[in-house]
Amino acid sequence: MDNAQFRHWAVKAAEWGDDYRKSLRDLPVRAQTAPGDIAAQVPVSPPDTAESMETIFQDFEQVILPGMTHWQHPRFFAYFPANAAPVSIVAEHLVNALAAQCMLWQTSPAATELETRVLDWLRQALGLAEGFSGVIQDSASSATLAAVMTMRERALDWRGNAEGLSGSPAVRIYASDQVHTSIDRAIWVTGIGQANLIRIPTDGDLRSMRIDALERQIEADRQAGHLPAGIIASVGGTSVGATDDVAAICAVGRKHDLYVHVDAAWAGSAMICPEFHHYWQGVDEADSIVFNPHKWLGAQFDCSAHFIRDPNSLVKTLAIQPEYLKTHGRDGIINYSEWSVPLGRRFRALKIWFLIRAHGLEGLRTMIRNHVRWSEKLAERLGKEPNFRIVTQPMLSLFSFRYEPDGVDDLDALNLNLVNAINDDGRIYLTQTRIDGQLVIRFQAGQFDCTEEDVEAAFDVICEMAGKTAI
Ligand SMILES: *Cc1c(COP(=O)(O)O)cnc(C)c1O
């Protein structure tokens, strides 16, 4: 591809993106394909000779697009959002063109210095205390992995990386029964082992970790000769928004000298609105906090903001400096690759900078407040329908419900059929979860282009499809 062609196709791709966003409401939200449909249309062997860009682009539209689920669709109410404001996509176009590897300060000083600055903007936007340092990780999973490694090394007096875990007492990590699977993975990868991730039961409307049970478990573990290392608190769990009492957990952490990591991957974005701060009250006492601007704030995937009270403990855990990575004579600079598990880093700060400047914090707050309000209204309306029950009340913009008409024995099967029928229909997209042993349907609003009419359309589709669904 020569420069002239590059220009032509880059412009074409950008224009295509604009047309695509405009046409989204006409497309089914979830891909309407069966497993293998797409693969069957892609040759099993690579071409030996070059193909024309016209053909390649045409195949993108004809072969690939039908197999895409449209995450930017305004009626995407499944999982959590992966919300991409147009301005963040523009920033990513530029990042793609620069194609820089931003692992060290000197491999792109602007990327490092902008990252420091915009993460501090985010810290202020969330109302976090001064003194937290921020770094962008590729995902919340990576931030949690880095935090669990820090817990482990701190508890082992920094000997784990060098000596392994076989000679040490069992390193114990505590989390509720509602936390995300990324915590299990971090426990596996760090060699701590699933048996040493201790699930503390939850109670109350917010399904918070029971603090009395947490304390008892830590004391029992100490007596048994184990090595308690850290606690992971959840704010806005993925299933139904489970939220721990962060202040109480931090107090336990301080009392027992344990490292506290807060997983607010989805809900953290809402903390730019002061009225939601009660959900993570006490967070300033945590050691580590992660939230994903790529979920609800509008920064295109991937972009995970990780705040750390004491970056030295993180760097002591993760930094590795062979001669070829040293930046001699540059004291005091930050090499962010020492703050994360992967060495290579994309320039992710640019899209945050564009996003916050183009919308202002007030613009982003309005979006989040709207999503929460529309979702609360939907829960209220659905709860008044005769055969629907709101199972978990809205935590921010997430709630769960169940369709429970009289005379049906297997309500789990009925609700699974309902969610499948809704998604096959394609006008909206919802997902299910299980809570207290029952299958329930989740709803969350969080798309950048979502309007109140889109949320009202969800009500109509849910009621219409329920009327047609049987076991
Ligand atoms: C989405 C989510 C994660 C994982 O986020 P990734 O960035 O995909 O790793 C972790 N915890 C919670 C609560 C989440 O909602």
The ligand as a Gaussian input file, in Angstrom:
#p B3LYP/6-31G(d) Opt

LIG

0 1
 C      -15.694000      -5.914000      33.462000
 C      -15.239000      -6.194000      34.824000
 C      -13.959000      -6.703000      35.074000
 C      -13.007000      -7.100000      33.974000
 O      -12.657000      -6.046000      33.177000
 P      -11.581000      -6.199000      32.014000
 O      -11.143000      -4.805000      31.774000
 O      -12.299000      -6.812000      30.864000
 O      -10.502000      -7.071000      32.512000
 C      -13.568000      -6.874000      36.383000
 N      -14.385000      -6.569000      37.396000
 C      -15.631000      -6.100000      37.197000
 C      -16.486000      -5.761000      38.370000
 C      -16.096000      -5.899000      35.906000
 O      -17.323000      -5.422000      35.704000

